[in-house]
Amino acid sequence: MVHFYTALLTPPCGTLLNRRLHPDDIHWDNSISPSVAGIGGNVYAATVYSNQFVVGGQFQVAEDSIAYYIASWDGSSWSPLGSGMNSWVLALTVYDGKLIAGGRFTIAGNKVSAYLATWTKTSDTDGDGVPDYEDNCPTVYNPGQEDTDGDLIGDVCDNCPSIANLDQADSDQDGVGDAYTFEGATNPGTNITVPLGPDVTVTFGQVDGYGTTELEVVTSGPDAPGSFQQIPSDLPVFYNITTGADYSLEDSVMVCLHYSDEGMTLEEEEALRLLHWDGVEWEDVTLLPVDTDGNVICGKTDEFSPFMVGYTVSCNIRGDIDRSGMLPIDIADLVYLVDYMFNSGPPPLCFDEGDVDGSGVMPIDIADLVYLVDFMFNQGPAPPSCGAVASASKSVSHRGVSHRVRL
């Protein structure tokens, strides 16, 4: 419990006013309760509840409002908590999501409440069903509270959702946190290796002029090929590499990425591929075999642009969207597709299985849903087999442009 005691507005004999000034006095700020408009009496307890600063004590006025013995501060103004109490509040704490008050009162909120009372009104700014005081992203709707890096900041608000960075530092104010941005000096010479953070190295065959090579790790980029599963699966990661160095195009550049094998089988690891976006399509630039002992995958390229890592998912039954591996296609598959399309549910792991109408066109869309409903309830045609329409290359819609994707 924190105790506060107010000074008299007119100190006797000028004792307070005559005290010697201290250099640290500049750090005191009276804006929360100036002499005219603020708490009108003694403050005996304080705590934080639902992102509000709550005080209790021996007062009946807070700023311009009647506030009987308890009030909250939102950063700019004071407000009462309902009708308050009928006597002093001496202690405040938060327990199990509730504000607990203790004191000399016997009435709280016009209810008999002898000496102890609880207050449970909370704010839910984003309307996601999670109160602000528990919400890891209180201003953006995120009922699932996903927090991949465990830094207590929800993925939808985190400028580095896969690297813990509680301070959210972003020096260049580009929306990508500093923890996601790395750079390294690139000196002239042969076989110049530049480390970019803990997980990426770039090796130039020949550098003719000094420059800086930079890495920015982001969670959005060109759509992945249909049946390609990016890793980590719960948060797609793209590696944007650029350089200001003058390097030889005749000597290729090797990019190596360290990956996490958590949740992967050895077969999936061995099937990992490093893809490079050349501005039109994804290219497989992998140098095989993948180092499954060191968890490192490398590739060669002669230019920079986004890279990603993943593996091709084997598809068996078109329409088996929940990948149960069983026939018949059933209501669980329909629920999975609806959840993905309208409720931000997980995407189908295999594009072909979610491409119910066999169009071969991304993204999976309402036409696939209509096809599935027609098949299940209106005796419509069955989804074509996985191999009937898909081929070694398929058309993919990316930002309104049709591209060809090598699989």
Buried (B, 14 or more C-beta within 10 A) or exposed (E): EEEBEBEEEEEEEEEEEEEEEEEEEEEEEEEEBEEEEBBBBEBBBBBBBBBBBBBBBBBEBBBEEEBBBBBBBEEEEBEBBBBBBBBBBBBBEBEEEBBBBBBEBEBBEEEEBEBEBBBEEBBBBBEBEBBBBEBBBBEBBBEEBBBBBEBEBBBBBBBBBBBBBEEBEBEEEEEBBBBBBBBBEBEBEEEBEBBBBEBBBBBBBBBEEEBEBBBBBBBEBBBBBBBBBBBBBEBBBBBBBEBEBEBBEEEBBBBBBBBEEEEBEEEBBEBBBBBBBEEEBBBBBBBEEBBBEEBBBBBBBBEBBBBBBBBBBEBBBBBBBBBEEEEEBBEEBBBBBBBBBEEEEEBBBBBBBBBBBBBBBBBBBEEBBEBBBBBBEEEEEEBBBBEEBBEEBBEBEBEEEEBEBEB
